[in-house]
Amino acid sequence: ARPILDRWFESEELKATLATDAIIGAMASPATPGTAYVLFHHVMGECNGARGVWGYVRGGMGTLSRAIAEAAKERGAEIRLGAPVSKILVREGRAQGVALADGTEIRARRVASGADARVTFERLLAPEDLPADFLEAVRAIDYSSASLKINVALAELPDFSALPGKAPAPHHRGTIHISPTLDYMERAFDDAKYGRPSASPVLECTIPSVVDPTVAPPGRHLMSMFVQYAPYRLADGSWDDAKEAFADRCFDLLDEYAPGFRKSVVARQILSPLDLERRFGLTGGNIFQGAMTLNQLFFLRPVARWAGYRTPVAGLYLCGAAAHPGGGVVGAPGRNAARVMLRDARRGR
């Protein structure tokens, strides 16, 4: 992304701000080949008819999940919570349903997996259910990631030195970037390359409570902080031991731009790459279910020859970010997979 940003923009602050979208969720710096696509991927959508912008979901992201669930139930879907799947049932090369962790078997003619390729094909299927070359390709998928998430409860809004004031203002409504220059971002990535959390991390913060008061008590606020770089594999120690100190480092950095920020923190939740893997089943903590590099996009996602949502197991489909076009809150992988499933059903496959 860096050559493109240097070509079209003069302001270092603007270039660094735009470059954040090129590296979020990636184990890469703005100068890494292929990050220009990641930048494009983040701005190619729309919100309320406006292209290239982001939006808040009223009530938090869970509202979107609930809306999708309600729409599905209106169409007759049954949703089971707290029912982890232990394996996908296969007979004579065709998916027959799923088995739950409690032993319950649910039979179905078609199975759609929203999990990533490693979970779907290595954890939920037996090796003999898949061709050897396909399984080898799945095992080679890159899940490199360096993102860490911090959710912060605040007693008051940050008071930035550049734009003083604790009353809600336009700069509190958008994304707040702490990444002064492209070189700063390169140095932050240098640490991650060698298995170290960035000494001077890149922060991208939003304060949804400014535009949606339902997500925080009256007079209080909620900040979402996306942090680069936090490599999944650390050279020393584990994330269980390192995440608190790294979060302190992030807060100290923000405190330099908004003095008093640390004192306003009521509570915080830190989700390291390891936490993202444990809690949400995201291999390597990769929020896109696989790196969004050019060798893992388009007709190569998840692997070559299997980019059409179907899998080597008849009746089994990928419908999440592991399939084309990848991650983000777009719904495209699910919609595309559903169309393929309906087409197969009409043809009696």
Secondary structure, 3 states (H helix, E strand, C coil): CHHHHHHHCCCHHHHHHHHHHHHCCCCCCCCCCCHHHHHHHHHCCEECCEECCCCCCCCCHHHHHHHHHHHHHHCCCCCCCCCCEEEEEEECCEEEEEEECCCCEEECCCEEECCCHHHHHHHCCCHHHCCHHHHHHHHCCCCCCCEEEEEEEECCCCCCCCCCCCCCCHHHHCCEEECCCHHHHHHHHHHHHCCCCCCCCEEEEECHHHCCHHHCCCCCEEEEEEEECCCCCCCCCCHHHHHHHHHHHHHHHHHHHCCCCHHHEEEEEEECHHHHHHHHCCHHHCCCCCCCCHHHCHHHCCCCCCCCCECCCECEEECCCCCCCCCCCCCHHHHHHHHHHHHHHHCCC
